[in-house]
């Protein structure tokens, strides 16, 4: 991750534990991804529970970088305002 924003020069690491808060935001974001995978595989496609669980695990592993970036963006927008 870059130390500063390339367009506005905002320092990303505000304090040593600032991004620990992003972990709390990443939990509900991950729940949204897992719920979507469950709804698509189990309810819409009718796949059994064990393969559905495996699909959810694969979706969570593959989407981990996306979840981390989304949660960091949500967390930083609680404290910084942009035009």
mmCIF file of the N, C-alpha and C atoms, coordinates in Angstrom:
data_MODEL
# 
_entry.id   MODEL 
# 
loop_
_atom_site.group_PDB 
_atom_site.id 
_atom_site.type_symbol 
_atom_site.label_atom_id 
_atom_site.label_alt_id 
_atom_site.label_comp_id 
_atom_site.label_asym_id 
_atom_site.label_entity_id 
_atom_site.label_seq_id 
_atom_site.pdbx_PDB_ins_code 
_atom_site.Cartn_x 
_atom_site.Cartn_y 
_atom_site.Cartn_z 
_atom_site.occupancy 
_atom_site.B_iso_or_equiv 
_atom_site.pdbx_formal_charge 
_atom_site.auth_seq_id 
_atom_site.auth_comp_id 
_atom_site.auth_asym_id 
_atom_site.auth_atom_id 
_atom_site.pdbx_PDB_model_num 
ATOM 1   N N  . UNK A 1 1  ? 0.847   -1.175  0.000  1.00 0.00 ? 1  UNK A N  1 
ATOM 2   C CA . UNK A 1 1  ? 0.000   0.000   0.000  1.00 0.00 ? 1  UNK A CA 1 
ATOM 3   C C  . UNK A 1 1  ? 0.888   1.232   0.000  1.00 0.00 ? 1  UNK A C  1 
ATOM 4   N N  . UNK A 1 2  ? 0.497   2.221   -0.785 1.00 0.00 ? 2  UNK A N  1 
ATOM 5   C CA . UNK A 1 2  ? 1.270   3.458   -0.841 1.00 0.00 ? 2  UNK A CA 1 
ATOM 6   C C  . UNK A 1 2  ? 1.199   4.199   0.485  1.00 0.00 ? 2  UNK A C  1 
ATOM 7   N N  . UNK A 1 3  ? 2.244   4.976   0.769  1.00 0.00 ? 3  UNK A N  1 
ATOM 8   C CA . UNK A 1 3  ? 2.264   5.732   2.020  1.00 0.00 ? 3  UNK A CA 1 
ATOM 9   C C  . UNK A 1 3  ? 1.363   6.958   1.944  1.00 0.00 ? 3  UNK A C  1 
ATOM 10  N N  . UNK A 1 4  ? 1.293   7.591   0.766  1.00 0.00 ? 4  UNK A N  1 
ATOM 11  C CA . UNK A 1 4  ? 0.464   8.779   0.573  1.00 0.00 ? 4  UNK A CA 1 
ATOM 12  C C  . UNK A 1 4  ? -0.368  8.641   -0.694 1.00 0.00 ? 4  UNK A C  1 
ATOM 13  N N  . UNK A 1 5  ? -1.479  9.342   -0.722 1.00 0.00 ? 5  UNK A N  1 
ATOM 14  C CA . UNK A 1 5  ? -2.346  9.365   -1.895 1.00 0.00 ? 5  UNK A CA 1 
ATOM 15  C C  . UNK A 1 5  ? -1.655  10.157  -3.008 1.00 0.00 ? 5  UNK A C  1 
ATOM 16  N N  . UNK A 1 6  ? -1.733  9.648   -4.232 1.00 0.00 ? 6  UNK A N  1 
ATOM 17  C CA . UNK A 1 6  ? -1.049  10.310  -5.343 1.00 0.00 ? 6  UNK A CA 1 
ATOM 18  C C  . UNK A 1 6  ? -1.751  11.582  -5.795 1.00 0.00 ? 6  UNK A C  1 
ATOM 19  N N  . UNK A 1 7  ? -3.034  11.735  -5.512 1.00 0.00 ? 7  UNK A N  1 
ATOM 20  C CA . UNK A 1 7  ? -3.737  12.941  -5.967 1.00 0.00 ? 7  UNK A CA 1 
ATOM 21  C C  . UNK A 1 7  ? -3.894  14.009  -4.887 1.00 0.00 ? 7  UNK A C  1 
ATOM 22  N N  . UNK A 1 8  ? -4.152  13.628  -3.645 1.00 0.00 ? 8  UNK A N  1 
ATOM 23  C CA . UNK A 1 8  ? -4.390  14.637  -2.604 1.00 0.00 ? 8  UNK A CA 1 
ATOM 24  C C  . UNK A 1 8  ? -3.304  14.663  -1.527 1.00 0.00 ? 8  UNK A C  1 
ATOM 25  N N  . UNK A 1 9  ? -2.333  13.746  -1.587 1.00 0.00 ? 9  UNK A N  1 
ATOM 26  C CA . UNK A 1 9  ? -1.207  13.680  -0.665 1.00 0.00 ? 9  UNK A CA 1 
ATOM 27  C C  . UNK A 1 9  ? -1.615  13.375  0.780  1.00 0.00 ? 9  UNK A C  1 
ATOM 28  N N  . UNK A 1 10 ? -2.766  12.718  0.966  1.00 0.00 ? 10 UNK A N  1 
ATOM 29  C CA . UNK A 1 10 ? -3.199  12.317  2.297  1.00 0.00 ? 10 UNK A CA 1 
ATOM 30  C C  . UNK A 1 10 ? -2.343  11.153  2.779  1.00 0.00 ? 10 UNK A C  1 
ATOM 31  N N  . UNK A 1 11 ? -1.878  11.243  4.009  1.00 0.00 ? 11 UNK A N  1 
ATOM 32  C CA . UNK A 1 11 ? -1.085  10.168  4.585  1.00 0.00 ? 11 UNK A CA 1 
ATOM 33  C C  . UNK A 1 11 ? -2.046  9.066   5.029  1.00 0.00 ? 11 UNK A C  1 
ATOM 34  N N  . UNK A 1 12 ? -1.841  7.849   4.502  1.00 0.00 ? 12 UNK A N  1 
ATOM 35  C CA . UNK A 1 12 ? -2.757  6.746   4.783  1.00 0.00 ? 12 UNK A CA 1 
ATOM 36  C C  . UNK A 1 12 ? -2.634  6.225   6.205  1.00 0.00 ? 12 UNK A C  1 
ATOM 37  N N  . UNK A 1 13 ? -1.444  6.190   6.740  1.00 0.00 ? 13 UNK A N  1 
ATOM 38  C CA . UNK A 1 13 ? -1.255  5.667   8.089  1.00 0.00 ? 13 UNK A CA 1 
ATOM 39  C C  . UNK A 1 13 ? -1.336  6.825   9.073  1.00 0.00 ? 13 UNK A C  1 
ATOM 40  N N  . UNK A 1 14 ? -2.547  7.088   9.532  1.00 0.00 ? 14 UNK A N  1 
ATOM 41  C CA . UNK A 1 14 ? -2.791  8.214   10.423 1.00 0.00 ? 14 UNK A CA 1 
ATOM 42  C C  . UNK A 1 14 ? -2.185  7.960   11.795 1.00 0.00 ? 14 UNK A C  1 
ATOM 43  N N  . UNK A 1 15 ? -2.350  6.780   12.307 1.00 0.00 ? 15 UNK A N  1 
ATOM 44  C CA . UNK A 1 15 ? -1.762  6.379   13.577 1.00 0.00 ? 15 UNK A CA 1 
ATOM 45  C C  . UNK A 1 15 ? -1.436  4.898   13.472 1.00 0.00 ? 15 UNK A C  1 
ATOM 46  N N  . UNK A 1 16 ? -0.638  4.359   14.357 1.00 0.00 ? 16 UNK A N  1 
ATOM 47  C CA . UNK A 1 16 ? -0.221  2.954   14.201 1.00 0.00 ? 16 UNK A CA 1 
ATOM 48  C C  . UNK A 1 16 ? -1.379  1.963   14.152 1.00 0.00 ? 16 UNK A C  1 
ATOM 49  N N  . UNK A 1 17 ? -2.438  2.207   14.876 1.00 0.00 ? 17 UNK A N  1 
ATOM 50  C CA . UNK A 1 17 ? -3.530  1.228   14.910 1.00 0.00 ? 17 UNK A CA 1 
ATOM 51  C C  . UNK A 1 17 ? -4.757  1.662   14.124 1.00 0.00 ? 17 UNK A C  1 
ATOM 52  N N  . UNK A 1 18 ? -4.603  2.616   13.208 1.00 0.00 ? 18 UNK A N  1 
ATOM 53  C CA . UNK A 1 18 ? -5.766  3.129   12.487 1.00 0.00 ? 18 UNK A CA 1 
ATOM 54  C C  . UNK A 1 18 ? -6.460  2.037   11.675 1.00 0.00 ? 18 UNK A C  1 
ATOM 55  N N  . UNK A 1 19 ? -5.712  1.205   10.985 1.00 0.00 ? 19 UNK A N  1 
ATOM 56  C CA . UNK A 1 19 ? -6.331  0.213   10.114 1.00 0.00 ? 19 UNK A CA 1 
ATOM 57  C C  . UNK A 1 19 ? -6.785  -1.042  10.855 1.00 0.00 ? 19 UNK A C  1 
ATOM 58  N N  . UNK A 1 20 ? -6.586  -1.086  12.166 1.00 0.00 ? 20 UNK A N  1 
ATOM 59  C CA . UNK A 1 20 ? -7.225  -2.156  12.929 1.00 0.00 ? 20 UNK A CA 1 
ATOM 60  C C  . UNK A 1 20 ? -8.738  -2.003  12.860 1.00 0.00 ? 20 UNK A C  1 
ATOM 61  N N  . UNK A 1 21 ? -9.207  -0.777  12.768 1.00 0.00 ? 21 UNK A N  1 
ATOM 62  C CA . UNK A 1 21 ? -10.643 -0.543  12.629 1.00 0.00 ? 21 UNK A CA 1 
ATOM 63  C C  . UNK A 1 21 ? -11.193 -1.107  11.345 1.00 0.00 ? 21 UNK A C  1 
ATOM 64  N N  . UNK A 1 22 ? -10.360 -1.171  10.307 1.00 0.00 ? 22 UNK A N  1 
ATOM 65  C CA . UNK A 1 22 ? -10.804 -1.742  9.042  1.00 0.00 ? 22 UNK A CA 1 
ATOM 66  C C  . UNK A 1 22 ? -11.111 -3.230  9.182  1.00 0.00 ? 22 UNK A C  1 
ATOM 67  N N  . UNK A 1 23 ? -10.493 -3.874  10.161 1.00 0.00 ? 23 UNK A N  1 
ATOM 68  C CA . UNK A 1 23 ? -10.811 -5.288  10.397 1.00 0.00 ? 23 UNK A CA 1 
ATOM 69  C C  . UNK A 1 23 ? -12.258 -5.437  10.856 1.00 0.00 ? 23 UNK A C  1 
ATOM 70  N N  . UNK A 1 24 ? -12.737 -4.494  11.669 1.00 0.00 ? 24 UNK A N  1 
ATOM 71  C CA . UNK A 1 24 ? -14.117 -4.555  12.124 1.00 0.00 ? 24 UNK A CA 1 
ATOM 72  C C  . UNK A 1 24 ? -15.091 -4.270  10.989 1.00 0.00 ? 24 UNK A C  1 
ATOM 73  N N  . UNK A 1 25 ? -14.675 -3.461  10.041 1.00 0.00 ? 25 UNK A N  1 
ATOM 74  C CA . UNK A 1 25 ? -15.517 -3.176  8.881  1.00 0.00 ? 25 UNK A CA 1 
ATOM 75  C C  . UNK A 1 25 ? -15.474 -4.344  7.902  1.00 0.00 ? 25 UNK A C  1 
ATOM 76  N N  . UNK A 1 26 ? -14.333 -5.039  7.817  1.00 0.00 ? 26 UNK A N  1 
ATOM 77  C CA . UNK A 1 26 ? -14.214 -6.135  6.859  1.00 0.00 ? 26 UNK A CA 1 
ATOM 78  C C  . UNK A 1 26 ? -15.115 -7.320  7.215  1.00 0.00 ? 26 UNK A C  1 
ATOM 79  N N  . UNK A 1 27 ? -15.479 -7.463  8.470  1.00 0.00 ? 27 UNK A N  1 
ATOM 80  C CA . UNK A 1 27 ? -16.360 -8.569  8.854  1.00 0.00 ? 27 UNK A CA 1 
ATOM 81  C C  . UNK A 1 27 ? -17.725 -8.467  8.182  1.00 0.00 ? 27 UNK A C  1 
ATOM 82  N N  . UNK A 1 28 ? -18.457 -7.330  8.305  1.00 0.00 ? 28 UNK A N  1 
ATOM 83  C CA . UNK A 1 28 ? -19.747 -7.271  7.609  1.00 0.00 ? 28 UNK A CA 1 
ATOM 84  C C  . UNK A 1 28 ? -19.608 -7.282  6.083  1.00 0.00 ? 28 UNK A C  1 
ATOM 85  N N  . UNK A 1 29 ? -18.521 -6.727  5.564  1.00 0.00 ? 29 UNK A N  1 
ATOM 86  C CA . UNK A 1 29 ? -18.310 -6.778  4.114  1.00 0.00 ? 29 UNK A CA 1 
ATOM 87  C C  . UNK A 1 29 ? -18.115 -8.234  3.680  1.00 0.00 ? 29 UNK A C  1 
ATOM 88  N N  . UNK A 1 30 ? -17.367 -9.006  4.459  1.00 0.00 ? 30 UNK A N  1 
ATOM 89  C CA . UNK A 1 30 ? -17.194 -10.425 4.173  1.00 0.00 ? 30 UNK A CA 1 
ATOM 90  C C  . UNK A 1 30 ? -18.498 -11.198 4.289  1.00 0.00 ? 30 UNK A C  1 
ATOM 91  N N  . UNK A 1 31 ? -19.323 -10.825 5.256  1.00 0.00 ? 31 UNK A N  1 
ATOM 92  C CA . UNK A 1 31 ? -20.633 -11.470 5.406  1.00 0.00 ? 31 UNK A CA 1 
ATOM 93  C C  . UNK A 1 31 ? -21.487 -11.221 4.169  1.00 0.00 ? 31 UNK A C  1 
ATOM 94  N N  . UNK A 1 32 ? -21.399 -10.032 3.597  1.00 0.00 ? 32 UNK A N  1 
ATOM 95  C CA . UNK A 1 32 ? -22.149 -9.722  2.372  1.00 0.00 ? 32 UNK A CA 1 
ATOM 96  C C  . UNK A 1 32 ? -21.672 -10.617 1.222  1.00 0.00 ? 32 UNK A C  1 
ATOM 97  N N  . UNK A 1 33 ? -20.358 -10.767 1.078  1.00 0.00 ? 33 UNK A N  1 
ATOM 98  C CA . UNK A 1 33 ? -19.818 -11.633 0.023  1.00 0.00 ? 33 UNK A CA 1 
ATOM 99  C C  . UNK A 1 33 ? -20.232 -13.088 0.252  1.00 0.00 ? 33 UNK A C  1 
ATOM 100 N N  . UNK A 1 34 ? -20.124 -13.570 1.494  1.00 0.00 ? 34 UNK A N  1 
ATOM 101 C CA . UNK A 1 34 ? -20.477 -14.953 1.795  1.00 0.00 ? 34 UNK A CA 1 
ATOM 102 C C  . UNK A 1 34 ? -21.974 -15.199 1.624  1.00 0.00 ? 34 UNK A C  1 
ATOM 103 N N  . UNK A 1 35 ? -22.792 -14.238 2.035  1.00 0.00 ? 35 UNK A N  1 
ATOM 104 C CA . UNK A 1 35 ? -24.241 -14.380 1.874  1.00 0.00 ? 35 UNK A CA 1 
ATOM 105 C C  . UNK A 1 35 ? -24.635 -14.416 0.407  1.00 0.00 ? 35 UNK A C  1 
ATOM 106 N N  . UNK A 1 36 ? -23.982 -13.583 -0.389 1.00 0.00 ? 36 UNK A N  1 
ATOM 107 C CA . UNK A 1 36 ? -24.254 -13.590 -1.821 1.00 0.00 ? 36 UNK A CA 1 
ATOM 108 C C  . UNK A 1 36 ? -23.873 -14.929 -2.440 1.00 0.00 ? 36 UNK A C  1 
ATOM 109 N N  . UNK A 1 37 ? -22.729 -15.467 -2.053 1.00 0.00 ? 37 UNK A N  1 
ATOM 110 C CA . UNK A 1 37 ? -22.318 -16.779 -2.562 1.00 0.00 ? 37 UNK A CA 1 
ATOM 111 C C  . UNK A 1 37 ? -23.297 -17.871 -2.122 1.00 0.00 ? 37 UNK A C  1 
ATOM 112 N N  . UNK A 1 38 ? -23.784 -17.788 -0.885 1.00 0.00 ? 38 UNK A N  1 
ATOM 113 C CA . UNK A 1 38 ? -24.748 -18.773 -0.388 1.00 0.00 ? 38 UNK A CA 1 
ATOM 114 C C  . UNK A 1 38 ? -26.058 -18.688 -1.154 1.00 0.00 ? 38 UNK A C  1 
ATOM 115 N N  . UNK A 1 39 ? -26.558 -17.474 -1.323 1.00 0.00 ? 39 UNK A N  1 
ATOM 116 C CA . UNK A 1 39 ? -27.835 -17.293 -2.020 1.00 0.00 ? 39 UNK A CA 1 
ATOM 117 C C  . UNK A 1 39 ? -27.736 -17.782 -3.460 1.00 0.00 ? 39 UNK A C  1 
ATOM 118 N N  . UNK A 1 40 ? -26.632 -17.447 -4.122 1.00 0.00 ? 40 UNK A N  1 
ATOM 119 C CA . UNK A 1 40 ? -26.480 -17.875 -5.511 1.00 0.00 ? 40 UNK A CA 1 
ATOM 120 C C  . UNK A 1 40 ? -26.332 -19.388 -5.647 1.00 0.00 ? 40 UNK A C  1 
ATOM 121 N N  . UNK A 1 41 ? -25.507 -19.999 -4.778 1.00 0.00 ? 41 UNK A N  1 
ATOM 122 C CA . UNK A 1 41 ? -25.238 -21.421 -4.944 1.00 0.00 ? 41 UNK A CA 1 
ATOM 123 C C  . UNK A 1 41 ? -26.319 -22.313 -4.346 1.00 0.00 ? 41 UNK A C  1 
ATOM 124 N N  . UNK A 1 42 ? -26.776 -22.017 -3.159 1.00 0.00 ? 42 UNK A N  1 
ATOM 125 C CA . UNK A 1 42 ? -27.715 -22.912 -2.483 1.00 0.00 ? 42 UNK A CA 1 
ATOM 126 C C  . UNK A 1 42 ? -29.164 -22.642 -2.877 1.00 0.00 ? 42 UNK A C  1 
ATOM 127 N N  . UNK A 1 43 ? -29.561 -21.383 -2.804 1.00 0.00 ? 43 UNK A N  1 
ATOM 128 C CA . UNK A 1 43 ? -30.967 -21.079 -3.034 1.00 0.00 ? 43 UNK A CA 1 
ATOM 129 C C  . UNK A 1 43 ? -31.327 -20.997 -4.520 1.00 0.00 ? 43 UNK A C  1 
ATOM 130 N N  . UNK A 1 44 ? -30.484 -20.374 -5.319 1.00 0.00 ? 44 UNK A N  1 
ATOM 131 C CA . UNK A 1 44 ? -30.825 -20.222 -6.737 1.00 0.00 ? 44 UNK A CA 1 
ATOM 132 C C  . UNK A 1 44 ? -30.423 -21.425 -7.585 1.00 0.00 ? 44 UNK A C  1 
ATOM 133 N N  . UNK A 1 45 ? -29.229 -21.955 -7.365 1.00 0.00 ? 45 UNK A N  1 
ATOM 134 C CA . UNK A 1 45 ? -28.758 -23.084 -8.171 1.00 0.00 ? 45 UNK A CA 1 
ATOM 135 C C  . UNK A 1 45 ? -29.118 -24.439 -7.578 1.00 0.00 ? 45 UNK A C  1 
ATOM 136 N N  . UNK A 1 46 ? -29.474 -24.499 -6.307 1.00 0.00 ? 46 UNK A N  1 
ATOM 137 C CA . UNK A 1 46 ? -29.900 -25.745 -5.671 1.00 0.00 ? 46 UNK A CA 1 
ATOM 138 C C  . UNK A 1 46 ? -28.777 -26.726 -5.375 1.00 0.00 ? 46 UNK A C  1 
ATOM 139 N N  . UNK A 1 47 ? -27.564 -26.227 -5.152 1.00 0.00 ? 47 UNK A N  1 
ATOM 140 C CA . UNK A 1 47 ? -26.423 -27.092 -4.828 1.00 0.00 ? 47 UNK A CA 1 
ATOM 141 C C  . UNK A 1 47 ? -26.530 -27.495 -3.358 1.00 0.00 ? 47 UNK A C  1 
ATOM 142 N N  . UNK A 1 48 ? -26.077 -28.702 -3.027 1.00 0.00 ? 48 UNK A N  1 
ATOM 143 C CA . UNK A 1 48 ? -26.132 -29.202 -1.644 1.00 0.00 ? 48 UNK A CA 1 
ATOM 144 C C  . UNK A 1 48 ? -25.284 -28.343 -0.710 1.00 0.00 ? 48 UNK A C  1 
ATOM 145 N N  . UNK A 1 49 ? -25.415 -28.587 0.600  1.00 0.00 ? 49 UNK A N  1 
ATOM 146 C CA . UNK A 1 49 ? -24.754 -27.739 1.595  1.00 0.00 ? 49 UNK A CA 1 
ATOM 147 C C  . UNK A 1 49 ? -23.235 -27.859 1.607  1.00 0.00 ? 49 UNK A C  1 
ATOM 148 N N  . UNK A 1 50 ? -22.688 -29.050 1.482  1.00 0.00 ? 50 UNK A N  1 
ATOM 149 C CA . UNK A 1 50 ? -21.225 -29.218 1.533  1.00 0.00 ? 50 UNK A CA 1 
ATOM 150 C C  . UNK A 1 50 ? -20.554 -28.523 0.350  1.00 0.00 ? 50 UNK A C  1 
ATOM 151 N N  . UNK A 1 51 ? -21.014 -28.740 -0.881 1.00 0.00 ? 51 UNK A N  1 
ATOM 152 C CA . UNK A 1 51 ? -20.415 -27.978 -1.993 1.00 0.00 ? 51 UNK A CA 1 
ATOM 153 C C  . UNK A 1 51 ? -20.649 -26.471 -1.877 1.00 0.00 ? 51 UNK A C  1 
ATOM 154 N N  . UNK A 1 52 ? -21.784 -26.080 -1.310 1.00 0.00 ? 52 UNK A N  1 
ATOM 155 C CA . UNK A 1 52 ? -22.049 -24.657 -1.097 1.00 0.00 ? 52 UNK A CA 1 
ATOM 156 C C  . UNK A 1 52 ? -21.039 -24.074 -0.123 1.00 0.00 ? 52 UNK A C  1 
ATOM 157 N N  . UNK A 1 53 ? -20.729 -24.805 0.940  1.00 0.00 ? 53 UNK A N  1 
ATOM 158 C CA . UNK A 1 53 ? -19.719 -24.364 1.898  1.00 0.00 ? 53 UNK A CA 1 
ATOM 159 C C  . UNK A 1 53 ? -18.364 -24.197 1.209  1.00 0.00 ? 53 UNK A C  1 
ATOM 160 N N  . UNK A 1 54 ? -18.013 -25.158 0.367  1.00 0.00 ? 54 UNK A N  1 
ATOM 161 C CA . UNK A 1 54 ? -16.739 -25.074 -0.372 1.00 0.00 ? 54 UNK A CA 1 
ATOM 162 C C  . UNK A 1 54 ? -16.726 -23.866 -1.304 1.00 0.00 ? 54 UNK A C  1 
ATOM 163 N N  . UNK A 1 55 ? -17.849 -23.581 -1.932 1.00 0.00 ? 55 UNK A N  1 
ATOM 164 C CA . UNK A 1 55 ? -17.950 -22.412 -2.807 1.00 0.00 ? 55 UNK A CA 1 
ATOM 165 C C  . UNK A 1 55 ? -17.769 -21.133 -2.001 1.00 0.00 ? 55 UNK A C  1 
ATOM 166 N N  . UNK A 1 56 ? -18.378 -21.069 -0.827 1.00 0.00 ? 56 UNK A N  1 
ATOM 167 C CA . UNK A 1 56 ? -18.240 -19.887 0.024  1.00 0.00 ? 56 UNK A CA 1 
ATOM 168 C C  . UNK A 1 56 ? -16.783 -19.701 0.441  1.00 0.00 ? 56 UNK A C  1 
ATOM 169 N N  . UNK A 1 57 ? -16.096 -20.770 0.799  1.00 0.00 ? 57 UNK A N  1 
ATOM 170 C CA . UNK A 1 57 ? -14.686 -20.684 1.194  1.00 0.00 ? 57 UNK A CA 1 
ATOM 171 C C  . UNK A 1 57 ? -13.840 -20.175 0.030  1.00 0.00 ? 57 UNK A C  1 
ATOM 172 N N  . UNK A 1 58 ? -14.077 -20.702 -1.164 1.00 0.00 ? 58 UNK A N  1 
ATOM 173 C CA . UNK A 1 58 ? -13.319 -20.260 -2.339 1.00 0.00 ? 58 UNK A CA 1 
ATOM 174 C C  . UNK A 1 58 ? -13.606 -18.792 -2.647 1.00 0.00 ? 58 UNK A C  1 
ATOM 175 N N  . UNK A 1 59 ? -14.872 -18.391 -2.570 1.00 0.00 ? 59 UNK A N  1 
ATOM 176 C CA . UNK A 1 59 ? -15.234 -16.993 -2.823 1.00 0.00 ? 59 UNK A CA 1 
ATOM 177 C C  . UNK A 1 59 ? -14.557 -16.074 -1.810 1.00 0.00 ? 59 UNK A C  1 
ATOM 178 N N  . UNK A 1 60 ? -14.517 -16.471 -0.548 1.00 0.00 ? 60 UNK A N  1 
ATOM 179 C CA . UNK A 1 60 ? -13.896 -15.634 0.476  1.00 0.00 ? 60 UNK A CA 1 
ATOM 180 C C  . UNK A 1 60 ? -12.388 -15.527 0.275  1.00 0.00 ? 60 UNK A C  1 
ATOM 181 N N  . UNK A 1 61 ? -11.743 -16.607 -0.124 1.00 0.00 ? 61 UNK A N  1 
ATOM 182 C CA . UNK A 1 61 ? -10.296 -16.564 -0.360 1.00 0.00 ? 61 UNK A CA 1 
ATOM 183 C C  . UNK A 1 61 ? -9.973  -15.711 -1.576 1.00 0.00 ? 61 UNK A C  1 
ATOM 184 N N  . UNK A 1 62 ? -10.743 -15.894 -2.649 1.00 0.00 ? 62 UNK A N  1 
ATOM 185 C CA . UNK A 1 62 ? -10.479 -15.146 -3.875 1.00 0.00 ? 62 UNK A CA 1 
ATOM 186 C C  . UNK A 1 62 ? -10.788 -13.659 -3.701 1.00 0.00 ? 62 UNK A C  1 
ATOM 187 N N  . UNK A 1 63 ? -11.835 -13.344 -2.956 1.00 0.00 ? 63 UNK A N  1 
ATOM 188 C CA . UNK A 1 63 ? -12.251 -11.947 -2.820 1.00 0.00 ? 63 UNK A CA 1 
ATOM 189 C C  . UNK A 1 63 ? -11.600 -11.234 -1.634 1.00 0.00 ? 63 UNK A C  1 
ATOM 190 N N  . UNK A 1 64 ? -10.667 -11.873 -0.951 1.00 0.00 ? 64 UNK A N  1 
ATOM 191 C CA . UNK A 1 64 ? -10.017 -11.245 0.198  1.00 0.00 ? 64 UNK A CA 1 
ATOM 192 C C  . UNK A 1 64 ? -9.365  -9.906  -0.139 1.00 0.00 ? 64 UNK A C  1 
ATOM 193 N N  . UNK A 1 65 ? -8.600  -9.782  -1.221 1.00 0.00 ? 65 UNK A N  1 
ATOM 194 C CA . UNK A 1 65 ? -8.025  -8.459  -1.520 1.00 0.00 ? 65 UNK A CA 1 
ATOM 195 C C  . UNK A 1 65 ? -9.084  -7.392  -1.776 1.00 0.00 ? 65 UNK A C  1 
ATOM 196 N N  . UNK A 1 66 ? -10.182 -7.778  -2.400 1.00 0.00 ? 66 UNK A N  1 
ATOM 197 C CA . UNK A 1 66 ? -11.267 -6.824  -2.661 1.00 0.00 ? 66 UNK A CA 1 
ATOM 198 C C  . UNK A 1 66 ? -11.920 -6.409  -1.356 1.00 0.00 ? 66 UNK A C  1 
ATOM 199 N N  . UNK A 1 67 ? -12.165 -7.367  -0.482 1.00 0.00 ? 67 UNK A N  1 
ATOM 200 C CA . UNK A 1 67 ? -12.788 -7.076  0.809  1.00 0.00 ? 67 UNK A CA 1 
ATOM 201 C C  . UNK A 1 67 ? -11.903 -6.144  1.637  1.00 0.00 ? 67 UNK A C  1 
ATOM 202 N N  . UNK A 1 68 ? -10.602 -6.397  1.631  1.00 0.00 ? 68 UNK A N  1 
ATOM 203 C CA . UNK A 1 68 ? -9.694  -5.544  2.400  1.00 0.00 ? 68 UNK A CA 1 
ATOM 204 C C  . UNK A 1 68 ? -9.697  -4.112  1.872  1.00 0.00 ? 68 UNK A C  1 
ATOM 205 N N  . UNK A 1 69 ? -9.670  -3.950  0.566  1.00 0.00 ? 69 UNK A N  1 
ATOM 206 C CA . UNK A 1 69 ? -9.674  -2.594  0.001  1.00 0.00 ? 69 UNK A CA 1 
ATOM 207 C C  . UNK A 1 69 ? -10.987 -1.875  0.259  1.00 0.00 ? 69 UNK A C  1 
ATOM 208 N N  . UNK A 1 70 ? -12.099 -2.577  0.112  1.00 0.00 ? 70 UNK A N  1 
ATOM 209 C CA . UNK A 1 70 ? -13.401 -1.965  0.379  1.00 0.00 ? 70 UNK A CA 1 
ATOM 210 C C  . UNK A 1 70 ? -13.500 -1.555  1.838  1.00 0.00 ? 70 UNK A C  1 
ATOM 211 N N  . UNK A 1 71 ? -13.079 -2.427  2.749  1.00 0.00 ? 71 UNK A N  1 
ATOM 212 C CA . UNK A 1 71 ? -13.190 -2.104  4.176  1.00 0.00 ? 71 UNK A CA 1 
ATOM 213 C C  . UNK A 1 71 ? -12.278 -0.948  4.560  1.00 0.00 ? 71 UNK A C  1 
ATOM 214 N N  . UNK A 1 72 ? -11.083 -0.867  3.950  1.00 0.00 ? 72 UNK A N  1 
ATOM 215 C CA . UNK A 1 72 ? -10.208 0.278   4.229  1.00 0.00 ? 72 UNK A CA 1 
ATOM 216 C C  . UNK A 1 72 ? -10.838 1.571   3.729  1.00 0.00 ? 72 UNK A C  1 
ATOM 217 N N  . UNK A 1 73 ? -11.442 1.519   2.552  1.00 0.00 ? 73 UNK A N  1 
ATOM 218 C CA . UNK A 1 73 ? -12.087 2.718   2.020  1.00 0.00 ? 73 UNK A CA 1 
ATOM 219 C C  . UNK A 1 73 ? -13.263 3.157   2.887  1.00 0.00 ? 73 UNK A C  1 
ATOM 220 N N  . UNK A 1 74 ? -14.061 2.209   3.336  1.00 0.00 ? 74 UNK A N  1 
ATOM 221 C CA . UNK A 1 74 ? -15.193 2.555   4.207  1.00 0.00 ? 74 UNK A CA 1 
ATOM 222 C C  . UNK A 1 74 ? -14.679 3.149   5.514  1.00 0.00 ? 74 UNK A C  1 
ATOM 223 N N  . UNK A 1 75 ? -13.660 2.523   6.108  1.00 0.00 ? 75 UNK A N  1 
ATOM 224 C CA . UNK A 1 75 ? -13.143 2.977   7.397  1.00 0.00 ? 75 UNK A CA 1 
ATOM 225 C C  . UNK A 1 75 ? -12.533 4.373   7.301  1.00 0.00 ? 75 UNK A C  1 
ATOM 226 N N  . UNK A 1 76 ? -11.767 4.642   6.255  1.00 0.00 ? 76 UNK A N  1 
ATOM 227 C CA . UNK A 1 76 ? -11.119 5.948   6.156  1.00 0.00 ? 76 UNK A CA 1 
ATOM 228 C C  . UNK A 1 76 ? -12.143 7.047   5.870  1.00 0.00 ? 76 UNK A C  1 
ATOM 229 N N  . UNK A 1 77 ? -13.262 6.697   5.241  1.00 0.00 ? 77 UNK A N  1 
ATOM 230 C CA . UNK A 1 77 ? -14.285 7.702   4.962  1.00 0.00 ? 77 UNK A CA 1 
ATOM 231 C C  . UNK A 1 77 ? -15.064 8.095   6.211  1.00 0.00 ? 77 UNK A C  1 
ATOM 232 N N  . UNK A 1 78 ? -14.937 7.341   7.294  1.00 0.00 ? 78 UNK A N  1 
ATOM 233 C CA . UNK A 1 78 ? -15.517 7.775   8.567  1.00 0.00 ? 78 UNK A CA 1 
ATOM 234 C C  . UNK A 1 78 ? -14.758 8.974   9.141  1.00 0.00 ? 78 UNK A C  1 
ATOM 235 N N  . UNK A 1 79 ? -13.479 9.084   8.815  1.00 0.00 ? 79 UNK A N  1 
ATOM 236 C CA . UNK A 1 79 ? -12.621 10.081  9.451  1.00 0.00 ? 79 UNK A CA 1 
ATOM 237 C C  . UNK A 1 79 ? -12.123 11.179  8.522  1.00 0.00 ? 79 UNK A C  1 
ATOM 238 N N  . UNK A 1 80 ? -12.133 10.938  7.221  1.00 0.00 ? 80 UNK A N  1 
ATOM 239 C CA . UNK A 1 80 ? -11.659 11.919  6.246  1.00 0.00 ? 80 UNK A CA 1 
ATOM 240 C C  . UNK A 1 80 ? -12.813 12.301  5.337  1.00 0.00 ? 80 UNK A C  1 
ATOM 241 N N  . UNK A 1 81 ? -12.871 13.545  4.957  1.00 0.00 ? 81 UNK A N  1 
ATOM 242 C CA . UNK A 1 81 ? -13.908 13.945  4.000  1.00 0.00 ? 81 UNK A CA 1 
ATOM 243 C C  . UNK A 1 81 ? -13.225 14.390  2.724  1.00 0.00 ? 81 UNK A C  1 
ATOM 244 N N  . UNK A 1 82 ? -13.846 14.051  1.619  1.00 0.00 ? 82 UNK A N  1 
ATOM 245 C CA . UNK A 1 82 ? -13.313 14.370  0.290  1.00 0.00 ? 82 UNK A CA 1 
ATOM 246 C C  . UNK A 1 82 ? -14.348 15.133  -0.493 1.00 0.00 ? 82 UNK A C  1 
ATOM 247 N N  . UNK A 1 83 ? -13.880 15.939  -1.423 1.00 0.00 ? 83 UNK A N  1 
ATOM 248 C CA . UNK A 1 83 ? -14.803 16.709  -2.260 1.00 0.00 ? 83 UNK A CA 1 
ATOM 249 C C  . UNK A 1 83 ? -15.339 15.879  -3.387 1.00 0.00 ? 83 UNK A C  1 
# 
